[in-house]
Amino acid sequence: MSGERIAVEARDVGRRFGRTWALRDCTFRLPAQRVVAVVGANGAGKSTLMNIVGGVLPATTGSLLVGGRETAPGRRGDGDPAARVALVAQSRPLYRDFSAADMLRFGRHTNRLWDDGRARSWLARFGVPLDRRCGRLSAGHRAQVSLALALGARPAVLVLDEPLASLDPVARAEVAGELLAEAADSGMTVMLSSHVVAELSGVGDHLLILSAGRAVLSGDVDVLLAGHVRLTGPRAPQPPGPGTVVHARHTARQSTFTVRLPGTDPHTPLVAPGWATRPLTLEELVVTYVRAPHVPGPHRPDERPGAPERV
Ligand SMILES: Nc1ncnc2c1ncn2[C@@H]1O[C@H](COP(=O)(O)OP(=O)(O)OP(=O)(O)O)[C@@H](O)[C@H]1O
């Protein structure tokens, strides 16, 4: 990730609610101009992280930087374009008696920087009627109004907590495509969370996996996929080649290892007699890490250029 502009950086971020640590020791860097899928099981800490990045919840420990500036509740980075954040929270508060057009007017009045054309074209793109009261819109259209409001605020980082849940599969794919295009065109970084792995197919180009409040993996999707293999062969305590075992499964005669590859060329095929090697699908990669809260072995971001970043 060296040389790339960093949009969001977490340094040992933790958040405690009473005795529960919702997030613990989270350290990661997210490059700018990406759509980052933040994935984790229920209760993994996604909403907590999104709210800290969105500046509505303080961290208990560590620091969270957006555009190089530390976030804090009430500070939305208005003065610094690189630190401007817009959050669409899970609850997505909208005034029920306001029409979508009223909500855009509200957005214009409450944001020092406001791009009305961007917000309106988003609503037009998804066929949201401007004159209907929000209380009478479908859940999917209400989600689109929240997205349009957030986009109109011209954020450098757009934080979307479970934005796809209320959308049908067609709208979900369209929203994902539009967000990728918005990120590419405007330089904006999008963080979107989900606990549904199937939702993620083709959605993000960068992945951040949370497990039990910890960030267990972060990196560009293609690099992460190229950096892992699944090996199947005769029952053995260890795989036949180098790498960090992320997951192992054994039957009486067979062993299957999911391995994070070391070295400079993740594409080098492993040739071992009796062993079959294949790449992981995105779903397999996510499921493996979501279920593996304590993946063994340090994997430093600077081990090799473009390496998957162990966080
Ligand atoms: N306000 C709160 N008070 C007490 N505990 C909380 C609070 N918010 C979150 N938690 C706890 O922190 C942990 C992480 O919650 P969080 O909502 O961040 O997870 P999540 O990954 O977003 O889950 P989900 O996918 O179910 O929305 C959970 O154990 C949750 O019970």
The ligand as a MOL file (V3000), in Angstrom:
LIG
                    3D

  0  0  0     0  0            999 V3000
M  V30 BEGIN CTAB
M  V30 COUNTS 31 33 0 0 0
M  V30 BEGIN ATOM
M  V30 1 N -24.6710 0.6520 22.7430 0
M  V30 2 C -24.2260 -0.5390 23.1120 0
M  V30 3 N -24.2830 -0.9450 24.3910 0
M  V30 4 C -23.8190 -2.1430 24.7890 0
M  V30 5 N -23.2450 -3.0390 23.9560 0
M  V30 6 C -23.1620 -2.6950 22.6540 0
M  V30 7 C -23.6470 -1.4450 22.1630 0
M  V30 8 N -23.4070 -1.3910 20.8380 0
M  V30 9 C -22.8110 -2.5580 20.5050 0
M  V30 10 N -22.6680 -3.3410 21.5960 0
M  V30 11 C -22.0500 -4.6850 21.6320 0
M  V30 12 O -20.8350 -4.6140 20.9050 0
M  V30 13 C -20.6680 -5.7680 20.0940 0
M  V30 14 C -20.5180 -5.3490 18.6380 0
M  V30 15 O -21.7440 -4.7820 18.1920 0
M  V30 16 P -21.9320 -4.1480 16.7390 0
M  V30 17 O -23.3390 -3.6640 16.6500 0
M  V30 18 O -20.8530 -3.1770 16.4660 0
M  V30 19 O -21.7320 -5.4360 15.8130 0
M  V30 20 P -22.1230 -5.6660 14.2810 0
M  V30 21 O -20.9840 -6.3830 13.6550 0
M  V30 22 O -22.5360 -4.3700 13.6440 0
M  V30 23 O -23.3690 -6.6390 14.3820 0
M  V30 24 P -24.6480 -6.8200 13.4060 0
M  V30 25 O -24.1550 -7.4620 12.1360 0
M  V30 26 O -25.5250 -7.7390 14.1790 0
M  V30 27 O -25.2740 -5.4700 13.1680 0
M  V30 28 C -21.8630 -6.6510 20.3620 0
M  V30 29 O -21.4940 -7.5870 21.3480 0
M  V30 30 C -22.8970 -5.6990 20.8930 0
M  V30 31 O -23.7840 -6.3510 21.7600 0
M  V30 END ATOM
M  V30 BEGIN BOND
M  V30 1 1 1 2
M  V30 2 1 2 3
M  V30 3 2 2 7
M  V30 4 2 3 4
M  V30 5 1 4 5
M  V30 6 2 5 6
M  V30 7 1 6 7
M  V30 8 1 6 10
M  V30 9 1 7 8
M  V30 10 2 8 9
M  V30 11 1 9 10
M  V30 12 1 10 11
M  V30 13 1 11 12
M  V30 14 1 11 30
M  V30 15 1 12 13
M  V30 16 1 13 14
M  V30 17 1 13 28
M  V30 18 1 14 15
M  V30 19 1 15 16
M  V30 20 2 16 17
M  V30 21 1 16 18
M  V30 22 1 16 19
M  V30 23 1 19 20
M  V30 24 2 20 21
M  V30 25 1 20 22
M  V30 26 1 20 23
M  V30 27 1 23 24
M  V30 28 2 24 25
M  V30 29 1 24 26
M  V30 30 1 24 27
M  V30 31 1 28 29
M  V30 32 1 28 30
M  V30 33 1 30 31
M  V30 END BOND
M  V30 END CTAB
M  END
